Amino acid sequence: MSDTMTKGGAGAGAKATNDIKDIRLADEGRRRTEWAERSMPVLRQLRERFTRERPLAGKRLAACLHVTTETANLAVTLQAGGADVALCASNPLSTQDDVAAHLVKDHGIKVFAIKGEDHETYYEHIRAALAHRADITMDDGADLVGALHMIALNRLDDLAPPVRQWVETLSAADRKSLVAGVIGSTEETTTGVIRLKAMAKDGVLQFPVIAVNDSLTKHLFDNRYGTGQSTLDGIIRATNLLIAGSTIVVAGYGWCGRGFALRARGAGANVVVTEIDPMKALEAQMDGYRVMPMEEAAPLGDLFVTLTGNVEVIRVEHMRAMKDGAVVANSGHFNVEIDLDGLKKVAKGPVAVREFVDEFQLGGKKIFVLGEGRLINLAAAEGHPASVMDMSFANQALAAEFVVNNAKKLTKDVHRIPADLDQEIARLKLQSMGVAIDTLTAAQRKYLASWDMGT
């Protein structure tokens, strides 16, 4: 815990109202958040409307997101809409401590996040967000929703110790109300949506969830352009390696993999793609990349980056086959894509050789792992540019409003934001960029709506 934890109320049972590194960092956080806000015109317009209309008034909202300058602008927008916001980190290495301090000092938002927090502290912060007893949850990886469902299903042994110990102090009625009080949730990332759809398929989902990641204005831009640029940024900041002329193996050719492969090739790399989906593999091949199994790619690569959302994509047998000095990084949400547990059993290390760079000695060779296998774009850099997060977080804000307005009608399933809201975000973004587009003429509308008009 930090020495800047503050308590609300009095007495031994008082709850912490924040846990951040240093409140004195607030001024720097405010300056950087204001800089990001300049590139977030869509969210700014929504904040102006939210301030007038207060669509979230009286609602408690718990968010488990990367605590960055862009997230700060979302949190302030939600607060402007009337929400009582509590924020915790969705990754131990992604928090920007100055931003956390700014939100606490300048906006009175409850923040539980410290960059580099250990496993126990991370889940203590999840517990603090759960204790906010939210009406709406907002996730990036489904950690809050996952914990709530373990509580609902009485699977307490599957909870992290800080959360389990707290839940065990609650009465059965308290546990039930904790989950029953949630009218809906939103999910930011591919990994989280996969988990939630599995829960819905198994019939255990306790409330409706809006899959923000499924919005076109999210995954076509955030995943592709945001992940593409920020992943390369994180790798370069961590290593200072020259990309041009190197061979980069990209594991996964979803929207994140597409974006990173495009940026790596643009920087002069020879790009190899590995895939398990024949359609995506075919697309990568026709996009001009070499496609092969990881087993064949392992001896070729200078740098390996996983972007799959799956476990053990790079395993010990692959790392044994890598050349001396190979660099391995992950840009999927969780630190499970590289088998680090397996590596630690057979290799010497880790030895920190640079910030965010750990060296392992494996069979006379050196393998370098970046950012502890966590999201490299947030561990070693600042995450996605604000301009692309503008659309993602506009989706989050509108999703929260949509949940409030439609909670009674939504089924306990994973839903998309309505297409008209998706289109509106795109329209506002184009408008902010000074880009005009054509509109259909009356004759074109008639033609598209007709089935009996010939050529």
Residue pairs with C-beta under 8 A, 6 or more apart in sequence:
1 19
1 121
1 124
2 19
2 20
2 21
2 22
2 114
4 18
4 19
4 20
4 21
4 22
4 23
4 101
5 16
5 18
5 19
5 20
6 16
6 17
6 18
7 14
7 15
7 16
7 17
8 14
8 15
8 16
8 17
9 15
15 128
15 131
16 112
16 128
17 110
18 104
18 110
18 111
18 112
19 111
19 112
19 113
19 114
19 121
19 124
19 125
19 128
20 97
20 100
20 101
20 104
20 111
20 112
20 113
20 114
21 97
21 100
21 101
21 114
21 115
22 97
22 101
23 101
23 104
23 105
24 101
25 97
25 98
25 100
25 101
25 102
26 98
26 101
26 102
26 104
26 105
26 106
27 102
28 98
28 102
29 69
29 72
29 96
29 97
29 98
29 99
29 100
29 101
29 102
29 103
30 102
30 106
32 69
32 96
32 98
32 99
33 69
33 72
33 73
33 99
33 102
35 69
35 386
36 68
36 69
36 70
36 72
36 73
36 386
36 389
37 43
37 44
37 73
37 386
38 386
39 385
39 386
39 387
39 390
40 70
40 73
40 386
40 387
40 389
40 390
40 393
41 390
41 428
41 429
41 432
42 390
42 391
42 394
42 425
42 428
42 429
42 432
43 73
43 74
43 77
43 390
43 393
43 394
43 397
44 73
45 428
46 77
46 394
46 397
46 398
47 73
47 76
47 77
47 80
50 56
50 77
50 78
50 80
50 81
50 82
50 397
50 401
51 80
51 81
53 81
54 81
54 82
55 81
55 82
55 401
55 404
55 405
56 78
56 81
56 82
56 83
56 136
56 400
56 401
56 404
57 81
57 82
57 83
58 82
59 82
59 83
59 84
59 135
59 136
59 404
60 83
60 84
60 86
60 132
60 133
60 134
60 135
60 136
61 78
61 83
61 84
61 85
61 86
61 134
61 135
61 136
61 137
61 138
61 400
62 85
62 86
62 87
62 88
62 129
62 130
62 132
62 134
62 136
62 137
62 138
62 144
63 71
63 74
63 75
63 78
63 85
63 86
63 87
63 88
63 129
63 137
63 138
63 139
64 87
64 88
64 89
64 90
64 126
64 129
64 137
64 138
64 139
64 140
64 141
64 143
64 144
65 71
65 74
65 87
65 89
65 90
65 138
65 139
65 140
65 188
66 89
66 90
66 91
66 94
66 95
66 140
66 378
66 383
67 87
67 89
67 94
67 95
67 96
67 99
67 100
67 103
67 111
67 113
68 94
68 96
68 99
68 378
68 382
68 383
69 96
69 99
69 382
69 386
70 383
70 384
70 386
70 389
70 390
70 393
71 87
71 99
71 393
72 99
72 102
72 103
73 386
73 393
74 393
74 396
74 397
75 85
75 87
75 103
75 107
75 109
76 103
76 107
76 109
77 393
77 397
78 85
78 397
78 400
79 85
79 107
79 109
81 397
81 400
81 401
83 136
83 400
84 132
85 109
85 110
86 109
86 110
86 111
86 112
86 128
86 129
86 132
86 134
87 103
87 109
87 110
87 111
87 112
87 113
87 129
88 111
88 112
88 113
88 125
88 126
88 128
88 129
89 95
89 112
89 113
89 114
89 117
89 122
89 125
90 139
90 140
90 141
90 143
91 141
91 333
91 374
91 375
91 378
91 379
92 115
92 116
92 117
92 118
92 119
92 121
92 122
92 374
93 115
93 116
93 371
93 372
93 374
93 375
93 378
93 379
94 115
94 374
94 375
94 378
94 379
94 383
95 113
95 114
95 115
95 117
96 115
96 382
97 114
97 115
100 111
100 113
100 114
103 109
103 111
104 110
104 111
110 128
110 132
112 124
112 125
112 128
112 129
113 125
114 121
117 125
119 160
120 160
120 161
120 162
123 160
123 161
123 162
123 163
124 162
126 143
126 144
126 147
126 160
126 162
126 163
127 162
127 163
127 166
129 144
130 144
130 147
130 148
130 163
130 166
130 178
131 166
133 177
133 178
133 181
134 181
134 182
135 181
135 182
135 183
136 182
136 183
136 184
136 185
136 186
136 400
136 403
136 404
137 144
137 145
137 148
137 182
137 185
137 186
138 144
138 185
138 186
138 188
138 396
138 400
139 145
139 185
139 186
139 187
139 188
139 192
140 187
140 188
140 189
140 192
140 333
141 188
141 189
141 191
141 192
141 333
141 334
142 187
142 191
142 192
142 195
142 196
144 185
145 185
145 187
145 192
145 196
145 209
146 195
147 159
147 163
148 178
148 179
148 182
148 206
149 179
149 199
149 204
149 205
149 206
150 156
150 158
150 159
151 159
151 167
151 175
151 178
151 179
152 175
152 179
152 204
152 206
153 204
156 164
156 167
156 168
157 164
159 167
167 175
170 178
179 206
179 207
182 206
182 207
183 207
183 403
183 404
183 407
184 207
184 208
184 209
184 210
184 403
184 407
184 410
185 207
185 208
185 209
185 210
185 403
186 209
186 210
186 212
186 396
186 399
186 400
186 403
187 193
187 196
187 209
187 210
187 211
187 212
187 213
187 414
188 212
188 213
188 218
188 392
188 396
189 213
189 333
190 213
190 219
190 223
190 254
190 256
190 309
190 333
191 309
191 332
191 333
191 334
192 213
192 333
193 211
193 213
193 214
193 414
194 309
196 205
196 209
196 211
196 414
197 211
197 414
199 205
200 209
200 412
200 413
200 414
205 412
205 413
205 414
206 412
207 412
208 403
208 407
208 410
208 411
208 412
208 413
208 415
209 413
209 414
209 415
210 399
210 402
210 403
210 414
210 415
210 416
210 417
211 414
211 415
211 416
212 218
212 392
212 395
212 396
212 399
212 417
213 219
213 223
214 416
214 417
215 395
215 416
215 417
215 422
215 425
216 422
216 426
217 391
217 392
217 394
217 395
217 422
217 425
217 426
217 429
218 391
218 392
218 395
219 255
220 255
221 388
221 391
221 392
222 384
222 388
222 389
222 391
222 392
223 254
223 255
223 256
223 259
224 255
224 256
224 258
224 259
224 262
225 259
225 388
226 259
226 383
226 384
226 385
226 388
226 389
226 392
227 255
227 256
227 259
227 260
227 307
227 331
227 377
227 384
228 256
228 258
228 259
228 260
228 261
228 262
228 263
229 259
229 263
229 384
229 385
230 377
230 378
230 381
230 382
230 383
230 384
230 385
231 256
231 259
231 260
231 263
231 305
231 307
231 329
231 331
231 376
231 377
232 243
232 260
232 263
232 264
232 267
233 377
233 381
233 382
234 329
234 331
234 370
234 371
234 375
234 376
234 377
234 378
234 379
234 380
234 381
235 241
235 303
235 305
235 327
235 329
235 370
235 376
235 380
236 243
237 356
237 380
237 381
238 329
238 354
238 355
238 356
238 357
238 370
238 371
238 376
238 379
238 380
239 327
239 354
239 357
239 368
239 370
241 303
241 327
243 264
243 267
243 268
243 269
244 267
244 268
244 269
245 268
245 269
245 270
246 269
246 270
246 302
246 303
247 269
247 270
247 271
247 272
247 300
247 301
247 302
247 303
248 264
248 269
248 270
248 271
248 272
248 301
248 302
248 303
248 304
248 305
249 272
249 273
249 274
249 294
249 297
249 298
249 300
249 301
249 303
249 304
249 305
250 257
250 260
250 261
250 264
250 271
250 272
250 273
250 274
250 289
250 305
250 307
251 257
251 274
251 294
251 304
251 305
251 306
251 307
251 308
251 313
251 314
251 337
252 274
252 275
252 306
252 307
252 308
252 309
252 310
252 313
252 332
253 261
253 273
253 275
253 277
253 280
253 281
253 283
253 284
254 280
254 307
254 308
254 309
256 307
256 331
256 332
257 273
257 280
257 307
257 308
258 287
260 305
260 307
260 331
261 271
261 273
261 284
261 287
261 289
264 271
265 271
265 288
265 289
269 303
270 290
271 289
271 290
272 289
272 290
272 291
272 292
272 297
272 300
272 301
273 281
273 284
273 289
273 290
273 291
274 291
274 292
274 293
274 294
274 297
275 281
275 284
275 291
281 291
284 291
285 291
294 313
294 314
294 318
295 317
295 318
295 321
297 304
298 304
298 318
298 319
298 321
298 322
299 321
299 322
299 323
301 322
301 323
301 326
302 323
302 325
302 326
302 327
303 326
303 327
303 328
303 329
304 314
304 322
304 326
304 327
304 328
304 329
305 329
305 330
305 331
305 376
306 313
306 314
306 329
306 330
306 331
306 332
306 337
306 338
307 330
307 331
307 332
308 332
308 337
309 332
309 333
309 337
310 332
310 336
310 337
311 336
311 337
312 336
312 337
312 338
312 339
312 342
313 332
313 337
313 338
314 328
314 337
314 338
314 339
315 339
315 342
316 339
316 342
316 343
316 345
316 346
319 326
319 328
319 343
319 347
319 362
319 367
320 362
320 363
322 328
322 365
322 367
323 365
324 364
324 365
324 366
325 365
325 366
325 368
326 365
326 367
326 368
327 368
327 370
328 338
328 367
328 368
328 369
328 370
328 373
329 369
329 370
329 371
329 373
329 376
330 337
330 338
330 370
330 371
330 373
330 374
330 375
330 376
331 375
331 376
331 377
332 375
333 375
335 372
335 373
335 374
337 373
338 369
338 373
340 369
340 372
340 373
343 360
343 362
343 367
343 369
344 350
344 360
346 362
347 360
347 361
347 362
347 367
348 360
348 361
348 362
349 358
349 359
349 360
349 361
350 358
350 359
350 360
350 369
351 358
351 359
351 360
352 358
352 359
353 359
353 368
355 380
356 370
356 371
356 372
356 376
356 379
356 380
357 368
357 369
357 370
358 368
358 369
358 370
358 372
359 366
359 367
359 368
360 366
360 367
360 368
360 369
361 367
370 376
370 379
370 380
371 379
371 380
372 379
377 383
377 384
383 389
384 392
390 429
391 425
391 426
391 429
394 425
394 428
395 417
395 421
395 422
395 425
398 417
398 421
398 425
399 417
402 417
402 418
402 421
403 410
430 436
430 437
440 448
446 453
447 453
